[in-house]
Structures are given as structure tokens and as C-alpha cells.
Amino acid sequence: MDNKRFGVAIIGAGDIACMHIDAYLRLAEECEIVAISDLNGAKAEKLLATSGVRADVYMDYAAMLERDDVDVVSVCTPPFLREGPVVAALAAGKHVVCEKPFAASLEECDAMLDAARRYDRKLAVMLQTRFDREVTALRRIIRSGTLGPLAFATAENHHWRGDAYYRKQWRGSWETERGGVLMNLGVHTLDVFLWIVGQLASVKAETGTLGHAIATEDVAAATLRFRDGTIGQFHCTTVHAANRNAMAFVGKTKTAALHPLSFMAMKEDEFGFPIPDPEAEAALAKLAGREGETEPFPEGFAGPIADLFAAIREGREPVTGGGEVRATVEAVTAIYKAAATGREVRLPLSAEDPWYTTEGVRNGMTSR
Ligand SMILES: NC(=O)c1ccc[n+]([C@@H]2O[C@H](COP(=O)([O-])OP(=O)(O)OC[C@H]3O[C@@H](n4cnc5c(N)ncnc54)[C@H](O)[C@@H]3O)[C@@H](O)[C@H]2O)c1
């Protein structure tokens, strides 16, 4: 496998598949798209034609997975059709790039992780935000301890989506989307928030459907307690005209924030009031810039894919590996459980917890 180009196949030729195709084309020195499958073969043909890619079209992905020249499979099906194709691709000996949301529940997540272990294949999740330059810089700064112990951290994922957005067949329903704004959009920000700060100890939350006629939530807000004591606030919605993602990490005298990446540092005067500390701010900016060094992987959809290729060659876990992302699945579940029960939820959630299963999450959220 060392110098060979990876043969790539795609399952699901819908809206997001073109982003995977673009990413593979950007990485053409390392890979070649050889096949694509969709229940609607004409849709796959059309996608190939508009992308200028020559590959074979299948309506049955099982037949496509029999090909020896397929090494890596992108799974771009809707959330309720995630586990089947992922496990089938792993069982056929393929490495997998799986679209988000990775799993509707910890049960589904663990089934896919078990398959990756059993068939000794890599499983990466398309959480491309982990490869944003500003996010990686911010993580480096927080993880270096330069801000000191965090007291407080906030993250928001604000979108505006109209009613037509929710007319897509699988959106807005617990059976098919498996969650609302938290599961499908907020998950990007929640994932990097946890990736930067660390493991959760407990969650309190509220969710609601306030701006659309859908069954799933379009607003979610949570207070998070991290294991290191940091208190966090996270909220996401599709009824916010600002369309904005932001984060702030607050140490005793220094703060780092996104977007844009910015820093603030204070010293105290003799009465305990703040005086700006430009030297400390400059030191943080320098750490963020890391002059002369380049990031190993591209931004956007090519990031998780290039990292997966490197992970296969180096025999390591991908940055967005399924095991890495399990904590995000658990956090989403805990937020839903806390919102539905009105109680604080402590982590980890055990396999005996009714909210461990996809059915348990759905029942819990629809019977509130
Ligand atoms: N990473 C991101 O930023 C990002 C952005 C948008 C969407 N997504 C995710 O991508 C996933 C797909 O979203 P979409 O908007 O492309 O959906 P879509 O409905 O446009 O496309 C899904 C496609 O899968 C096909 N499909 C279903 N079952 C199949 C099967 N058994 N075999 C082959 N094809 C099958 C459907 O026919 C359809 O063409 C969702 O989970 C969504 O949340 C991720």
C-alpha cells in the first residue's frame, strides 16, 4: 500500500457527495475515484458528469464493495442509513470515511467501532472543522497550558435555515434525521469544543422547536461541567440570523477566542482592576502563528481524508477516528437526555442506560 494510490468508492450521490469528490480530486496524487453507488443510478451518473470524473456506477453498494481495487469508501447516505453501509464496507476490508452525524446513539457508534476493530480497518468521520487552521491553533494554545487552568469556555453554532431546508425528505424527523440542529449542525462546533477542552463530567440542557414545523429541535442550549472543572456553555440553533460560529476560552488573566482568532490578556493594578498586557497577547499570537511551520493536512473536506490516508500508511488512528469522536456522540446523547428529563446527566453513560440505544434516544425525545 506504501506508494500505491488508494482506490476510492462513494456510497450516496446526494448533495454532500460532490464535496467528497472535490476533496479526492484535490488529493489526486494519492487516490483515484473508481466507483460510486446510489439507489438512483441516474443521479450518480449526473454527479460524475458534472464533476468530470470517470468511474463505474452501481445501484447496489454490496456489489461495488466486492471490487478489489476499492481501498477507501466514503459513506454519504442520510443519518438513518449510516450503520449498514459503514459496517458492510469495513467487513469487505475497506477503510471508511463516514459522514456526520457519525452515529445516532452510543449503541450505533459502538457497533461501527467494533466492526472497525474486528476487520482491522480505519474509520474516519467527516468532521472537517477539526482541520480549520484557527481551530488547530486554538487547540495548540489551550493544550499548551499557556492560558493557565480554564475557568470558563463558551461555544455557539448559530445558523439560519428556512422551511424549505426541512423539506428534504429525511430532515426534521427522529426516525430519519435522528436529531435536529444539535445532531446535524451543532455537532461540528460541539466536537471541536470537546476536542479542545477535554472530557465532560456532567451536562444540564434545554432543547426546543421554536422556529420551524418539525419534530426535532431547532434550538439546543447546554451547561457543561468538564472533568478538569472548567464550566462550559454551548448553544446551537437554525433560527439565528447571524449565521455565526464562535468560541471563547477564559483563563484567569488570558482569553483566546474564535472567530476571528483573537487574544486578550490582563494584568492587575494595585486595586485589582485590569490593565492590558500587550506582551502576553503578543506571545499568544506568536504561539498561534508558529512561524515557518505548515499544517500537515489541508482545510475543508480534504482534511479528514488526507489524514485518513496518512493514518493508513502510518498505522495510527485518524484525527477524526471513530474512537476519537465517540465522546462527541456521548455528549450529544447526554444533552438530549438532560433536556428531556430536566435533570443533570453525569458521564460516562453506561450500556445499561436506556439512552444508550437509538430507540432509547428516540423514545426519550418523542415522549417528553
Ligand atoms: N460534513 C458536512 O459538513 C456535511 C454537510 C452537509 C451534509 N452532511 C451530511 O451528509 C449526509 C448526506 O447528506 P446529503 O445532503 O448529501 O443527503 P442527500 O439526501 O442529498 O443524499 C443522500 C443520498 O444517499 C442515497 N442513498 C440512500 N440509501 C442508499 C443506499 N443504500 N445505497 C446508495 N445510496 C443510497 C440517496 O439516494 C441520496 O442520493 C447527511 O448525514 C448530512 O448530515 C455533512
The ligand as an ORCA input file, in Angstrom:
! r2SCAN-3c Opt
* xyz 0 1
  N     -19.662     17.288      6.781
  C     -20.512     18.259      6.481
  O     -20.249     19.455      6.681
  C     -21.853     17.928      5.899
  C     -22.584     18.908      5.216
  C     -23.840     18.543      4.693
  C     -24.350     17.256      4.877
  N     -23.622     16.345      5.588
  C     -24.151     15.002      5.877
  O     -24.074     14.166      4.731
  C     -25.107     13.181      4.797
  C     -25.842     13.157      3.458
  O     -26.451     14.422      3.259
  P     -26.969     14.859      1.803
  O     -27.482     16.241      1.973
  O     -25.950     14.586      0.764
  O     -28.201     13.852      1.622
  P     -28.990     13.554      0.257
  O     -30.320     13.093      0.675
  O     -28.861     14.713     -0.667
  O     -28.154     12.349     -0.381
  C     -28.128     11.063      0.164
  C     -28.020     10.084     -0.986
  O     -27.842      8.762     -0.460
  C     -28.509      7.901     -1.329
  N     -28.739      6.602     -0.714
  C     -29.617      6.266      0.260
  N     -29.536      4.939      0.532
  C     -28.578      4.440     -0.272
  C     -28.050      3.149     -0.466
  N     -28.482      2.074      0.221
  N     -27.086      2.970     -1.416
  C     -26.625      4.024     -2.118
  N     -27.106      5.291     -1.987
  C     -28.064      5.482     -1.076
  C     -29.802      8.624     -1.681
  O     -30.399      8.108     -2.857
  C     -29.277     10.050     -1.856
  O     -28.926     10.324     -3.203
  C     -26.004     13.586      5.983
  O     -25.718     12.799      7.101
  C     -25.622     15.034      6.252
  O     -25.784     15.409      7.611
  C     -22.387     16.661      6.076
*
